[in-house]
């Protein structure tokens, strides 16, 4: 394991982060636009995790294969990611992680999965002493930030990348609630608000499969939209990173067009009992499924953006063109069965807001209503 201390600490070793933030930082390093290298923290402790940590600690980086359509042309590239130079395991290396967050880390990234913000009943106030790693990510973050505060409290920027609306604000409130429940000192609680920059951001890239033991296959399209905040220190600057004063338009376009489109196709697949291994690109090649999806997009979703003015209408049309290209990517094995996991909850997040806006505008949305209710179109 190399001894260099990196300014970026990343919680989560998912293939998504490898093909998104880690790739961006690696490419930015080549042009001198990155804050520095990344140390990743593996949260779980099992043989597969141990293999991944060992692979990250080998010199030479890892491969991200970028495959798909972009601008009407085929892209098929292998990119070497060299930004991740160290990997630690949370339980085993907790004291080292604590020292680095207290003394040298400037940016924390995270993507801890669907259950990443869940608290653990095993975590308790005694863990603030820092001897043992908590089980949940919010508690780990709280303990690490408490150690940083005790060491002088240098400012730090925190970039959660979980697919949670207002993810920075949500994570901040979780950590604050936990700090109060554990009766942490008021000076520390105030520093969590004033000395930490909790950044809302949106990540958008389809990463279809892992490479073994690390690396991934991803589409060419990628976006990291970051809401600007005073005092924010970016991990890097990159063409596919957008810093914006208003994150909501990016969130809505992704939710209403890409995410809704995926769940709409998944609902048609469930209704018709389609093949178990049917992929998005195969569904787009089915004239009936494609026509239903296009009708839902153009008649029942795009008018919501048009009602907000021509700028929003044009931005949504441009994004939809990119979404169509992404859905027709022949290189990604994006199965509808995978998309249909937690389907009821996804429909609530993806269909319900669109239907609510449609009701306000008096817009007929029969296809989306049928999909929401699970009635065949």
C-alpha positions as CSV (number, residue, x, y, z in Angstrom):
1,X,0.0,0.0,0.0
2,X,1.4,3.4,-0.9
3,X,1.9,6.0,1.8
4,X,0.8,9.2,0.1
5,X,-2.1,11.0,1.7
6,X,-4.7,12.1,-0.8
7,X,-6.9,15.2,-0.5
8,X,-10.1,13.4,-1.7
9,X,-11.7,10.6,0.4
10,X,-14.4,8.6,-1.3
11,X,-16.9,6.4,0.5
12,X,-18.0,3.7,-1.8
13,X,-16.2,1.6,-4.4
14,X,-19.1,1.0,-6.8
15,X,-18.6,0.6,-10.5
16,X,-20.6,3.8,-10.9
17,X,-18.1,6.0,-9.0
18,X,-15.3,4.3,-10.9
19,X,-16.8,5.3,-14.2
20,X,-18.0,8.7,-13.1
21,X,-16.2,10.8,-10.4
22,X,-13.0,8.7,-10.5
23,X,-12.8,8.9,-14.3
24,X,-13.5,12.7,-14.2
25,X,-10.8,13.3,-11.6
26,X,-8.3,11.1,-13.5
27,X,-8.8,13.0,-16.8
28,X,-8.7,16.3,-14.9
29,X,-5.3,15.3,-13.4
30,X,-3.8,15.2,-16.9
31,X,-4.6,18.8,-17.4
32,X,-3.8,20.0,-13.9
33,X,-7.5,20.6,-13.1
34,X,-7.9,18.2,-10.2
35,X,-7.4,18.8,-6.5
36,X,-5.4,15.6,-6.3
37,X,-5.7,11.8,-6.0
38,X,-8.4,9.7,-4.3
39,X,-8.4,7.3,-1.4
40,X,-11.5,5.0,-1.5
41,X,-13.0,3.5,1.6
42,X,-14.7,0.1,1.3
43,X,-17.5,-0.1,3.8
44,X,-18.1,-3.9,3.9
45,X,-15.8,-6.6,5.0
46,X,-16.1,-9.8,3.0
47,X,-13.9,-11.8,0.5
48,X,-15.2,-9.9,-2.5
49,X,-14.6,-6.6,-0.8
50,X,-11.1,-7.6,0.1
51,X,-10.3,-8.5,-3.5
52,X,-11.5,-5.1,-4.6
53,X,-9.4,-3.3,-2.0
54,X,-6.4,-5.2,-3.1
55,X,-7.0,-4.4,-6.7
56,X,-7.3,-0.7,-6.0
57,X,-4.0,-0.8,-4.1
58,X,-2.2,-2.2,-7.1
59,X,-0.3,0.4,-9.2
60,X,-1.5,1.3,-12.7
61,X,-5.1,2.1,-12.1
62,X,-8.1,0.4,-13.7
63,X,-10.0,0.4,-17.0
64,X,-13.3,2.0,-17.8
65,X,-14.7,1.0,-21.2
66,X,-16.9,3.7,-22.7
67,X,-19.2,2.3,-25.4
68,X,-22.2,3.6,-27.2
69,X,-23.6,6.2,-29.5
70,X,-22.7,9.9,-29.2
71,X,-23.7,12.5,-31.7
72,X,-24.7,9.8,-34.2
73,X,-21.2,8.2,-34.1
74,X,-20.1,5.0,-32.4
75,X,-17.8,5.4,-29.4
76,X,-15.8,2.4,-28.2
77,X,-12.9,3.4,-26.0
78,X,-10.8,2.1,-23.1
79,X,-9.8,4.8,-20.6
80,X,-7.3,4.2,-17.8
81,X,-8.3,5.7,-14.5
82,X,-5.3,6.5,-12.3
83,X,-6.9,8.9,-9.8
84,X,-7.6,6.2,-7.2
85,X,-4.2,5.5,-5.6
86,X,-5.2,4.0,-2.3
87,X,-8.0,1.8,-0.8
88,X,-8.8,1.3,2.9
89,X,-11.3,-0.9,4.6
90,X,-13.5,0.9,7.1
91,X,-13.3,-1.5,10.1
92,X,-9.7,-2.5,9.6
93,X,-8.2,0.9,8.8
94,X,-10.5,3.1,10.9
95,X,-7.7,4.9,12.9
96,X,-5.9,5.8,9.7
97,X,-9.1,7.1,8.1
98,X,-9.7,9.2,11.2
99,X,-6.2,10.7,11.1
100,X,-6.5,11.6,7.4
101,X,-9.9,13.2,7.8
102,X,-8.7,15.2,10.8
103,X,-5.5,16.4,9.2
104,X,-5.4,16.3,5.4
105,X,-8.6,15.5,3.5
106,X,-10.2,18.4,1.8
107,X,-13.1,16.8,-0.1
108,X,-15.3,13.8,0.8
109,X,-17.3,12.0,-1.9
110,X,-19.9,9.3,-1.4
111,X,-22.1,7.0,-3.2
112,X,-23.3,4.4,-0.7
113,X,-26.2,2.8,-2.5
114,X,-30.0,2.9,-1.9
115,X,-29.6,2.1,1.8
116,X,-26.6,4.3,2.3
117,X,-28.3,6.9,4.5
118,X,-30.0,4.3,6.8
119,X,-28.9,4.4,10.4
120,X,-27.9,1.4,12.4
121,X,-29.3,0.5,15.8
122,X,-25.9,-0.7,16.7
123,X,-24.4,2.8,16.5
124,X,-24.2,4.8,19.7
125,X,-22.8,7.9,21.3
126,X,-19.8,6.1,22.7
127,X,-18.4,5.8,19.2
128,X,-17.6,9.5,19.1
129,X,-14.4,8.4,21.0
130,X,-13.4,7.0,17.6
131,X,-11.9,3.7,18.7
132,X,-14.3,1.6,16.5
133,X,-15.9,2.4,13.2
134,X,-19.7,2.8,13.3
135,X,-21.8,0.6,11.1
136,X,-23.8,3.2,9.2
137,X,-22.3,5.8,6.8
138,X,-24.0,8.8,8.5
139,X,-22.5,7.8,11.9
140,X,-19.1,7.2,10.3
141,X,-19.2,10.6,8.8
142,X,-20.3,12.1,12.1
143,X,-17.4,10.5,14.0
144,X,-14.8,11.5,11.4
145,X,-16.0,15.1,11.3
146,X,-16.0,15.2,15.1
147,X,-12.4,14.2,15.0
148,X,-11.6,16.9,12.5
149,X,-13.4,19.5,14.7
150,X,-11.3,18.5,17.7
151,X,-8.1,18.8,15.5
152,X,-8.9,22.4,14.6
153,X,-11.9,22.2,12.3
154,X,-10.5,23.1,8.9
155,X,-13.2,23.6,6.3
156,X,-14.2,20.6,4.3
157,X,-16.5,20.1,1.2
158,X,-18.8,17.1,1.2
159,X,-20.2,15.8,-2.1
160,X,-22.8,13.0,-1.7
161,X,-23.6,11.4,-5.0
162,X,-26.5,9.2,-3.9
163,X,-29.6,9.4,-6.0
164,X,-31.5,11.4,-3.3
165,X,-33.1,14.8,-4.0
166,X,-31.1,17.5,-2.2
167,X,-28.7,14.9,-1.2
168,X,-26.3,17.3,0.5
169,X,-29.0,18.9,2.6
170,X,-30.5,15.5,3.5
171,X,-27.2,14.1,4.6
172,X,-26.4,17.2,6.6
173,X,-29.7,16.9,8.5
174,X,-29.1,13.2,9.2
175,X,-25.7,14.0,10.6
176,X,-27.0,16.9,12.7
177,X,-29.8,14.8,14.1
178,X,-27.4,12.1,15.1
179,X,-25.0,14.7,16.7
180,X,-27.9,16.1,18.8
181,X,-29.1,12.6,19.7
182,X,-25.6,11.7,20.9
183,X,-25.5,15.0,22.8
184,X,-22.4,16.2,21.0
185,X,-21.0,19.6,22.2
186,X,-22.8,22.6,20.7
187,X,-19.6,24.1,19.3
188,X,-19.2,21.0,17.1
189,X,-22.9,21.0,16.1
190,X,-22.4,24.7,15.0
191,X,-19.2,23.8,13.1
192,X,-21.1,21.1,11.2
193,X,-23.3,23.8,9.8
194,X,-20.7,26.6,9.4
195,X,-17.4,24.8,8.8
196,X,-18.7,22.1,6.4
197,X,-20.0,22.7,2.9
198,X,-22.7,20.1,2.2
199,X,-23.2,20.1,-1.6
200,X,-26.3,19.1,-3.5
201,X,-25.4,17.3,-6.7
202,X,-26.9,15.2,-9.4
203,X,-25.1,12.3,-11.2
204,X,-26.3,11.0,-14.5
205,X,-24.6,8.1,-16.3
206,X,-25.6,4.5,-17.1
207,X,-22.9,2.1,-16.0
208,X,-24.1,-1.3,-17.1
209,X,-21.6,-3.8,-15.8
210,X,-18.5,-4.2,-13.8
211,X,-15.1,-5.4,-14.9
212,X,-13.3,-7.9,-12.7
213,X,-11.9,-7.2,-10.2
214,X,-12.4,-3.4,-10.7
215,X,-13.3,-1.2,-13.6
216,X,-16.6,-0.8,-15.5
217,X,-18.5,-0.5,-18.8
218,X,-20.3,2.8,-19.2
219,X,-22.1,4.9,-21.8
220,X,-20.4,8.0,-23.3
221,X,-23.0,10.4,-21.8
222,X,-22.1,11.6,-18.3
223,X,-23.2,14.6,-16.2
224,X,-22.3,15.7,-12.7
225,X,-24.4,18.8,-12.0
226,X,-23.3,20.5,-8.8
227,X,-25.2,23.2,-7.0
228,X,-22.9,26.2,-6.3
229,X,-22.3,27.1,-2.7
230,X,-20.0,29.6,-1.0
231,X,-16.7,28.1,0.1
232,X,-17.2,25.0,-2.0
233,X,-14.0,23.3,-3.1
234,X,-14.4,21.2,-6.2
235,X,-12.6,17.8,-6.5
236,X,-11.8,18.8,-10.1
237,X,-13.0,20.7,-13.2
238,X,-14.1,18.7,-16.2
239,X,-16.2,19.2,-19.3
240,X,-18.9,16.9,-18.0
241,X,-19.2,18.7,-14.7
242,X,-21.7,21.6,-14.6
243,X,-21.7,24.0,-11.6
244,X,-25.1,25.7,-11.5
245,X,-27.0,28.1,-9.3
246,X,-30.2,25.9,-9.7
247,X,-30.1,22.1,-9.7
248,X,-33.8,21.5,-10.1
249,X,-34.0,21.7,-13.9
250,X,-31.3,19.1,-14.3
251,X,-33.0,16.9,-11.7
252,X,-36.4,17.2,-13.4
253,X,-35.1,16.4,-16.9
254,X,-33.4,13.3,-15.6
255,X,-36.4,12.2,-13.5
256,X,-39.2,13.0,-16.0
257,X,-37.5,11.8,-19.2
258,X,-34.7,9.2,-18.5
259,X,-35.9,7.7,-15.2
260,X,-39.5,7.8,-16.2
261,X,-38.7,6.3,-19.6
262,X,-36.9,3.4,-18.0
263,X,-39.8,2.7,-15.6
264,X,-42.4,3.1,-18.3
265,X,-40.7,0.4,-20.4
266,X,-40.4,-1.8,-17.3
267,X,-44.1,-1.4,-16.7
268,X,-44.9,-2.5,-20.3
269,X,-42.5,-5.4,-19.9
270,X,-44.3,-6.5,-16.7
271,X,-47.8,-6.0,-18.3
272,X,-46.9,-8.1,-21.3
273,X,-44.8,-10.8,-19.6
274,X,-41.9,-10.1,-21.9
275,X,-38.7,-12.1,-22.1
276,X,-36.8,-12.3,-18.8
277,X,-33.6,-10.9,-20.3
278,X,-35.2,-8.1,-22.4
279,X,-32.9,-5.1,-22.5
280,X,-33.7,-1.4,-23.0
281,X,-32.2,-1.4,-26.5
282,X,-34.2,-4.4,-27.5
283,X,-37.4,-2.8,-26.2
284,X,-36.6,0.3,-28.3
285,X,-36.4,-2.0,-31.3
286,X,-40.0,-3.2,-30.6
287,X,-42.3,-0.9,-32.7
288,X,-45.2,-1.2,-30.2
289,X,-43.1,-0.5,-27.1
290,X,-41.2,2.3,-28.8
291,X,-44.5,4.0,-30.0
292,X,-46.0,3.8,-26.5
293,X,-42.8,5.4,-25.0
294,X,-42.6,8.1,-27.6
295,X,-46.2,9.0,-27.1
296,X,-45.7,9.2,-23.3
297,X,-42.7,11.4,-23.7
298,X,-44.0,13.8,-26.4
299,X,-47.7,14.1,-25.4
300,X,-47.6,13.6,-21.6
301,X,-44.2,14.9,-20.4
302,X,-42.7,17.5,-22.8
303,X,-45.7,19.8,-22.5
304,X,-44.9,20.2,-18.8
305,X,-41.5,21.8,-19.8
306,X,-43.1,23.8,-22.6
307,X,-45.5,25.4,-20.2
308,X,-42.5,27.0,-18.4
309,X,-41.2,28.8,-21.5
310,X,-39.2,28.2,-24.7
311,X,-35.8,27.9,-22.9
312,X,-37.1,25.0,-20.7
313,X,-38.9,23.5,-23.7
314,X,-35.7,23.5,-25.8
315,X,-33.5,22.2,-23.0
316,X,-35.9,19.3,-22.5
317,X,-36.0,18.5,-26.2
318,X,-32.2,18.5,-26.4
319,X,-32.0,16.2,-23.4
320,X,-34.6,13.8,-24.8
321,X,-32.6,13.5,-28.0
322,X,-29.6,12.4,-25.9
323,X,-31.9,10.0,-23.9
324,X,-33.1,8.4,-27.1
325,X,-29.5,7.9,-28.2
326,X,-28.7,6.4,-24.8
327,X,-31.7,4.0,-24.8
328,X,-30.5,2.8,-28.3
329,X,-27.0,2.0,-27.1
330,X,-26.3,-1.5,-28.5
331,X,-23.3,-2.1,-26.2
332,X,-25.1,-1.8,-22.8
333,X,-26.9,-4.9,-21.4
334,X,-29.4,-2.8,-19.4
335,X,-32.1,-5.3,-18.5
336,X,-35.7,-4.3,-17.8
337,X,-35.7,-6.9,-15.0
338,X,-33.0,-4.9,-13.2
339,X,-34.8,-1.6,-13.8
340,X,-38.1,-3.2,-12.4
341,X,-36.5,-3.8,-9.0
342,X,-38.3,-1.7,-6.3
343,X,-40.7,-0.9,-9.1
344,X,-43.6,0.5,-7.0
345,X,-41.3,2.9,-5.1
346,X,-39.7,4.0,-8.4
347,X,-43.1,4.7,-9.9
348,X,-44.0,6.9,-7.0
349,X,-40.8,8.9,-7.5
350,X,-40.9,9.0,-11.3
351,X,-44.6,9.1,-12.3
352,X,-46.4,10.8,-9.4
353,X,-44.7,14.2,-9.8
354,X,-45.4,14.2,-13.5
355,X,-49.0,13.3,-13.0
356,X,-49.4,16.0,-10.3
357,X,-48.0,18.7,-12.7
358,X,-50.3,17.4,-15.5
359,X,-53.3,17.8,-13.2
360,X,-52.4,21.4,-12.5
361,X,-52.1,22.1,-16.3
362,X,-55.2,20.1,-17.2
363,X,-53.1,17.8,-19.4
364,X,-54.5,14.4,-20.3
365,X,-51.9,11.7,-19.4
366,X,-53.7,8.4,-20.1
367,X,-50.5,6.4,-20.7
368,X,-48.8,7.5,-17.6
369,X,-51.9,7.0,-15.5
370,X,-52.3,3.5,-16.8
371,X,-48.6,2.8,-16.1
372,X,-48.9,4.2,-12.6
373,X,-51.9,2.0,-11.9
374,X,-50.4,-1.1,-13.5
375,X,-53.1,-1.3,-16.1
376,X,-52.0,-2.4,-19.6
377,X,-51.9,0.4,-22.1
